[in-house]
Amino acid sequence: MSSLKHSTVIVFGPTGEVGGSAALEAAKRGAKVYLAMRDPSKNIPGIPQSDEKSLSFERIKADLTDPASVTSVIKQSGAKAAYIYRVQSADHLLSSLTAMKAAGIEYIVFLSSFSLEPESNIRAVQPMEIIPYIHAQIEITLEDLGIPHVALRPAQFASNGFKMNLDKSKSPWQVNMLYGDYTGDAISPIDIGRVGGAVLVDPPANVMAKGKEVIFLCGPKLLTSDQQWEIVKKVSGKDIKVKHCTEQEYKDYITGLGFPFPIVEYLVKSMPKMKPELYVEPFYSESVANIKRYSGHEPTQFEDYVKEYKSE
């Protein structure tokens, strides 16, 4: 018999870096993990095929925005705990989370956002602050439904630059950035997932009684955008051109990637705030320490993350 508090869990969105890492961590800790996917035949980059075969995984068709689908997978799995992430939904997942609770889910780990600051009143966040707002609405829904949960609030993903700023259609490849002195912590999505998987199967003490635990997570070293790309160039050996854009150039570039206008406006407006003083002490050090505190793994240095990401 497993000693885990939750020996059977569901992970929604396992094809993402964080979701895949959360699923893998939960399985390595001995849990039966249901991988809830819209397309169960899809490749899961974060879970090696050898691990998927040797560990206790089961793929299952599910859509987090479809309450009937959610109900079905929970009843099939018998799971009482689930990992979820923010997905576009007209009601901020209210219908799906209501269905989860009715179907038997007693505990949730939610991938929220660092933009919800430590002392922030999530019920006072305005819609114009689009990124904190959309994450706050799901935290509010979880609170109002009375579902005990952990809200993971990681800071700057180490993968953001590759996904948002690197234009590989150029020769040489070109980085389009707004501010070279934009300061971030470059936390590895794998580290975020490891924490998520760990607390999914072994919830923090008293979270079931308190109803909620917020865990802030940061990478182990503060680096400017320019410093991060110097590391990328060094590790990859690639000739990469860095372009410091005007505000309008950057807006046009990000919009061209398909980001909605409100997201683009928020990103541009919030970037000047990304200075070292955002990472105040002892909050920053505590957020770094939370990686090992909850997962048992040392935080990943940005250079090591780039080495792992290099093949992509």
C-alpha positions in Angstrom: 0.0 0.0 0.0 1.4 3.4 -0.9 2.2 5.8 1.9 1.4 8.8 -0.4 -1.5 11.0 0.6 -2.7 10.9 -3.0 -1.6 7.6 -4.7 -3.8 8.2 -7.7 -3.7 11.6 -9.4 -4.7 13.3 -12.7 -2.4 15.8 -14.5 -4.1 18.0 -17.1 -1.9 19.3 -19.8 1.1 16.9 -19.5 2.4 17.9 -23.0 3.5 21.2 -21.5 7.0 21.5 -19.9 5.5 22.1 -16.4 2.7 19.6 -16.7 5.0 16.9 -18.1 7.5 17.5 -15.3 4.7 17.4 -12.6 3.4 14.1 -14.0 6.9 12.6 -14.0 7.7 13.7 -10.5 4.4 12.4 -9.2 5.0 9.0 -10.9 8.6 8.8 -9.6 7.2 9.3 -6.1 5.0 6.2 -6.6 1.7 7.6 -7.7 -0.5 6.3 -10.4 -0.7 9.2 -12.8 -3.5 9.7 -15.4 -2.3 11.9 -18.2 -5.4 13.9 -19.2 -5.0 15.0 -22.9 -7.3 16.3 -25.7 -5.3 14.0 -28.0 -3.9 10.9 -26.1 -1.7 10.0 -29.1 0.2 13.2 -28.9 3.9 13.2 -28.0 4.8 14.2 -24.4 8.2 15.8 -24.5 8.7 15.9 -20.8 8.2 12.2 -20.2 10.8 9.9 -21.8 9.2 6.8 -23.4 11.2 4.6 -21.2 9.7 6.2 -18.1 6.2 6.2 -19.5 6.6 2.4 -20.0 8.3 1.7 -16.6 6.3 4.0 -14.4 2.6 4.0 -13.6 1.1 6.3 -16.3 -2.1 6.0 -18.2 -3.2 8.3 -21.0 -6.8 9.4 -20.9 -8.8 11.6 -23.3 -10.0 14.8 -21.6 -10.7 18.5 -22.2 -10.2 20.8 -19.2 -12.8 23.2 -20.7 -15.5 20.5 -21.0 -17.2 19.7 -17.7 -18.7 16.4 -19.1 -15.2 15.3 -20.2 -13.8 16.3 -16.8 -16.5 14.3 -15.0 -15.8 11.3 -17.1 -12.1 11.1 -16.5 -12.4 11.6 -12.8 -14.9 8.8 -12.5 -12.8 6.6 -14.7 -9.6 7.2 -12.7 -11.0 7.4 -9.2 -8.5 10.2 -8.5 -9.0 12.6 -5.6 -6.3 15.1 -6.6 -5.6 16.9 -9.8 -3.0 19.3 -11.3 -4.5 22.0 -13.6 -3.3 25.1 -15.5 -5.0 28.2 -16.8 -6.7 27.6 -20.1 -9.0 29.9 -22.1 -12.5 29.6 -20.7 -15.5 32.0 -20.8 -16.2 31.3 -17.1 -12.6 31.0 -15.9 -13.1 27.2 -15.5 -16.0 27.6 -13.1 -18.1 24.9 -14.8 -15.2 22.5 -15.0 -14.0 23.0 -11.5 -17.6 22.6 -10.2 -17.8 19.3 -12.2 -14.4 18.2 -10.7 -15.7 18.7 -7.1 -19.0 17.0 -7.8 -17.1 14.0 -9.4 -14.9 13.5 -6.3 -11.8 15.8 -6.6 -10.8 16.9 -3.1 -7.6 18.7 -3.8 -6.0 20.7 -6.7 -2.6 22.1 -7.6 -3.0 25.1 -9.9 -0.2 26.6 -11.9 -0.9 30.3 -11.2 1.3 33.4 -11.7 4.0 35.4 -9.9 2.2 38.5 -11.2 -0.1 37.9 -8.2 2.2 39.5 -5.6 2.5 38.3 -2.0 0.3 40.9 -0.4 -2.1 41.3 -3.4 -5.8 41.0 -2.9 -6.8 38.7 -5.7 -10.4 39.9 -5.6 -9.3 43.4 -6.3 -7.3 42.7 -9.4 -8.7 44.6 -12.4 -9.4 43.1 -15.9 -6.9 45.5 -17.5 -4.2 43.7 -15.6 -4.8 40.8 -17.8 -2.2 38.2 -16.7 -2.7 38.5 -13.0 -6.5 38.9 -13.5 -7.0 35.7 -15.4 -5.1 33.7 -12.9 -6.7 35.4 -10.0 -10.2 34.4 -11.3 -9.3 30.7 -11.1 -7.9 31.1 -7.6 -11.1 32.9 -6.6 -13.2 30.1 -8.1 -11.2 27.5 -6.2 -11.7 29.5 -3.0 -15.4 30.0 -3.6 -16.0 26.3 -4.4 -14.2 25.4 -1.2 -11.7 23.1 -2.9 -8.4 22.9 -0.9 -5.6 23.8 -3.3 -2.0 24.9 -3.8 -1.4 27.9 -6.0 2.0 27.7 -7.6 3.2 31.2 -8.5 6.5 30.9 -10.5 8.3 34.0 -11.8 10.1 34.3 -15.2 10.1 31.0 -17.1 13.6 30.3 -18.5 11.9 29.2 -21.7 10.1 32.5 -22.3 12.9 34.0 -24.4 13.0 31.0 -26.7 9.3 31.0 -27.2 8.6 34.8 -27.4 11.8 36.5 -28.5 13.8 34.2 -30.7 13.1 34.5 -34.4 14.6 31.5 -36.1 13.3 32.6 -39.6 16.2 35.1 -39.7 19.7 34.3 -40.7 21.5 34.6 -38.3 18.8 33.9 -35.8 17.5 37.1 -34.2 16.3 38.0 -30.7 13.7 40.7 -30.5 13.6 42.3 -27.1 12.3 45.5 -25.6 14.7 46.0 -22.7 18.2 44.5 -22.4 18.3 45.3 -18.7 14.9 43.6 -18.0 15.8 41.5 -15.0 14.5 38.0 -14.4 15.2 34.9 -12.4 14.9 32.4 -15.3 13.3 29.6 -13.4 13.3 26.2 -15.1 9.8 25.0 -16.0 11.1 21.5 -15.0 11.7 22.8 -11.4 8.2 24.3 -11.3 6.8 20.9 -12.4 8.8 19.0 -9.9 7.4 21.1 -7.1 3.9 20.7 -8.6 4.2 16.9 -8.8 5.6 16.7 -5.3 2.8 18.7 -3.6 0.2 16.9 -5.8 0.9 13.6 -4.2 2.0 14.9 -0.8 0.1 18.2 0.0 1.8 20.7 2.3 0.9 20.3 6.0 -2.5 21.7 6.9 -3.5 22.8 3.4 -6.6 20.6 3.6 -7.6 22.3 6.8 -6.6 25.8 5.7 -8.0 25.5 2.3 -5.2 27.1 0.4 -1.4 27.3 0.2 0.5 29.8 -2.0 4.0 28.8 -3.1 6.2 31.4 -4.8 9.0 30.0 -6.9 12.1 31.7 -8.4 15.2 30.7 -10.2 18.5 30.7 -8.4 20.2 33.7 -10.1 19.0 37.1 -11.3 20.1 37.9 -14.9 19.2 40.7 -17.3 17.9 39.8 -20.7 21.2 40.7 -22.3 23.0 38.4 -19.8 20.6 35.5 -20.5 21.2 35.7 -24.3 25.0 35.9 -23.8 24.7 32.6 -21.9 22.5 31.1 -24.7 25.0 32.1 -27.4 27.9 30.7 -25.4 26.2 27.4 -24.6 24.6 26.9 -28.0 27.6 28.1 -30.1 25.0 29.8 -32.4 25.5 33.1 -34.1 22.5 35.0 -32.6 21.8 38.7 -33.3 20.2 40.7 -30.5 17.9 43.5 -31.5 16.7 46.0 -28.9 13.3 47.1 -30.3 11.4 50.2 -29.9 8.1 49.8 -28.1 6.1 49.8 -31.3 8.4 47.3 -33.0 8.1 44.9 -30.1 4.3 45.2 -30.0 4.2 44.5 -33.7 6.5 41.5 -33.3 4.6 39.9 -30.4 1.3 40.6 -32.0 2.6 38.8 -35.1 3.2 35.7 -33.0 -0.5 35.6 -32.3 -0.6 37.0 -28.8 -3.9 38.9 -28.1 -3.7 42.6 -27.9 -4.5 42.8 -24.2 -1.7 40.4 -23.4 0.7 42.4 -25.6 -0.3 45.7 -23.9 0.2 44.2 -20.4 3.6 42.7 -21.2 4.9 46.0 -22.6 3.5 47.9 -19.7 4.8 45.6 -17.0 8.4 45.1 -18.4 9.8 48.4 -16.9 8.9 46.9 -13.4 11.2 44.0 -14.0 14.1 45.3 -12.1 16.1 43.7 -9.3 14.0 45.5 -6.6 11.1 43.3 -7.6 13.0 40.4 -6.1 13.2 41.8 -2.6 14.8 39.9 0.3 14.1 37.7 2.1 11.2 37.0 -0.3 13.4 36.2 -3.3 15.7 33.8 -1.4 12.7 32.0 0.2 11.1 31.6 -3.3 14.3 30.0 -4.6 14.6 27.8 -1.5 11.0 26.6 -2.1 12.2 24.5 -5.0 14.3 22.2 -2.8 12.0 22.6 0.2 9.0 21.1 -1.7 10.6 18.9 -4.4 13.9 17.9 -2.9 15.8 19.0 -6.0 18.4 21.7 -6.2 17.3 24.7 -8.3 18.5 24.5 -11.9 20.9 27.2 -13.0 20.0 29.0 -16.3 23.1 27.8 -18.0 22.2 24.2 -17.2 18.6 24.7 -18.4 20.0 26.0 -21.7 22.2 22.9 -22.1 19.1 20.8 -21.6 17.1 22.9 -24.1 19.9 23.0 -26.6 18.6 20.2 -28.8 15.4 22.2 -29.4 
